[in-house]
Amino acid sequence: MATQNLKDIFWNGVWKQNTGLAQLLGLCPILAVSTNLVNGVSLGLATIAAMAMSNAVVSALRNFIPYEIRIPVFILIIAALVTVLDLAFNAYLHDLYLVLGIFVPLIVTNCIVLARVEAFAAKNSPLASTIDGIGMGVGLVLVLATLGGVRELIGTGALFAGIEMVIPGTHAIQILPADYPGFLFAILPPGAFITLACLIAARNWFEARKGSAKPVEAAGCAPAAH
């Protein structure tokens, strides 16, 4: 497969069909876990691993899976791989595992993962499917990181709370003045909805502006009439 095609597949997942901003899939974990930057990125990285592995395995086995039972088989494959991730989190990042709680095993039922397995991996090569899974996962990480970072900064005035659970010996960074009183609303569920809505609006504005600029550029390049 051409390199350019793989780049297009990756970019499609990161931006064009971004799961959180364009498709609006998986909003439950996106809104629930993004109370801070570390939690959001951690769940996003786990989702990248789950999507990449699930897409690769399903793509490799797609010709052996009967069409009539494909959905149960897809879920079984995803569940097995997510169980491995869940046990790895519990073993090596136990404190973070306790914070993320049920949302790591719930990746099994995340519509983002099953949607890409059904829509892409079941019809394409293992390499392209793996790139698609990584791209979709990276797009989700960007949304979770931005959402969690904005909510944490506005809510507490700091960033990277809980980083010591991932990298022992490190601590959160106070960005705003130490006497910043905090804004609890940003960390509560309504703050998650409002912040996500602002991110979606910003993406739509950017896309609309980019689309309206194309005819102007084309008109500027048109040859002058004589």
N, C-alpha and C positions, 0 to 999 in steps of 0.2 A: 504494500500500500504506500502511495506517495506520501512524503513527509508533509507536504502542504495540506493534504487531506487530514492527516492526523492532527496538525495544528488547528485546522478548522473544527474538528471534533472537540478538541480540548477547549477552544475559545467559546464554542457553542455552550458547553457546560458551565464555564466560568461566568459568561456575561449574557449571551443571547437568550438562553433558556435557564438562567439562574433559578435554582429551585426556590429560593426564598423571596426574590424580588420580581421574577417574571411568572413562574408557574404557581407560586404561593402554595407549595407543598411542604409538609412536615412542620406546620406552624406551631404545633404543640411543643415539641422539644425546642424549637427556635425561640419561642417566647419564654418558656419556663426556665431554660438553662442559662440564658444570656444575662443573668444578673451581674456578671462581671466577665472580664476579658479571659481569664484563665479557664473558667468553666466552659465558656462558649467554644474556645479554640480546642480544648481537650475533647469535647464531644464531637466537634467537627473532624478532628484527626481520626477519631475512632470510626466515624462514618465514612471517611475516605477509604480507610483500610477495608471496611465491610463492603463498600460499593465496588472497589477495584477487584477484590477477590471474588465476590459473587458474580460480577460480570464476566470475569475470566473463566470461572468454572462452568457457568451456564453456557457460555459461548462454546467452550470446548466440548460440552456434552449435548449441545442442542440437537444434533442429528440422532441421538439415542433416546431422547425424551418424547414419548407419545404426545401428540398435540392435545388430546383430551384431558390429560392429567398434568399438563405443564405447570399450572399455578401451584398445586400442592407440592410438586417436586421443587419448584423454584423456592417456595417458602421453606421447605426442608433444608435445602442447600444453604440458604441465607441464615437459617436458625443455627445450623452446625457451625458456620464460620463466626457468627456473632457470639456464640457460646465460648469459642476459643478466645475471642477478644475480651469478653466479660471476665473469664478466668484469669487472663493475663493482667487486666486492670486490677483485679482483686489481689493478685499475687505481688505485683511490682509497684502499683500506685494505689495502695489500699486506702489512704486518707482521701485521695481524690475520688476513688471509687465510692466511698461512703457519701461524698457530697453529690456526685452525679446520680447516685441511687438507681432507680428503676430505669432511667433513660438510656443506659447502655444496653441492657437486654431488650429494651423496647425498639432498638434499631431494627429488630426482626420485622416488626409490623409497620415500620416507617414507610409511607407510600412512596417516598423518593427512591428507596432502594428497589422495591418491587416494580415500580414504574419503569425504571431504566433497564432492569433485567428483561421485562416483558417487551418493551418498546425497541430496545437496541441490541442487547446482548444475545437475545434469541434469534437475531437475524444477521449478525455480523461476526467477523473474525475475532479470535481471542485478543489480539493486539489492539484492534480498534475498540473493542469492548472495554478493555482495561483502561485505555486512554479516556474513554467516555466516562467511566466510573470515577477516575481521578479528577477529571475536569469538573464533573458535577459536585464532587466532594470539595474541591478547592473553592468553587463558587459558594458552597454552603459555609465553609470556614470563613471566607471573607465577610459574609453577612453576619455570622455569629460573632466574629472578632469586632466588627464595627459596632454592631448593636450592643454587645457586652461592654466594649470600651466606652462608648458614649454614655450608657446608663451608669456605669461604675464611676466615671469621672464626674458626671453631674450629681450623682447620688452621694458620693463620698469624698470627692476631690482627689482621689488617688487612683492608681492603676496597678494591676498585677496582684491584687489581693489573692492569697492562696497559692502564690507561685512556689512557696516553700514546700508544698505537697508534691511538686514535680521536680524542683531543683532544690534540695536541702541547703540551708545556709543563706538563701536569698530572701528578700523581703519586698513588700509592696512599696511603690514609689509614690510619694506625696507630690502631686502636680500643683494643685491649688494651695493657697496659703493655709498654714496649720490651723488657723482659727475659722476656716470655712465650716459653716454649720451643717452642711450637707442638705440634700433635697431628697427626702425619702420617696416622694412620688415617682421619681425616675426608676427606682429599684422595684417598685410594686408593679403588678400586672398592667395597670393602665399606662404606666410609663413605657412598658414594652410595646404595647399596641401603637402608641403615639410615635415612638421612635421608629418602629418599623414602617409605619405609614409615611413618615418623612423620608426614609431611605427609598421607598418605592416611588414616591413623588419625585425625588431627585433623579432617579434613574429614568423615569418616564420623561421628565423635562429634558434630560440630556439626549435621549433618543429622539424626541420630537425636534429639538434644536438641530441635531445632526441631520435628520431627515429633511428639514426645511432648508438647510444650507446647500444640499446637493443640486437642486435646480438652479440656484444662483450661480454655483460654480460652473455648471454646464452651460448656462447662458453666457457667462464670461468667456468661455472657450469657443463659442460659436463663431464661425467666420463672418466678417462684416459683409453686408450686402453692397454691391457696387452698381 
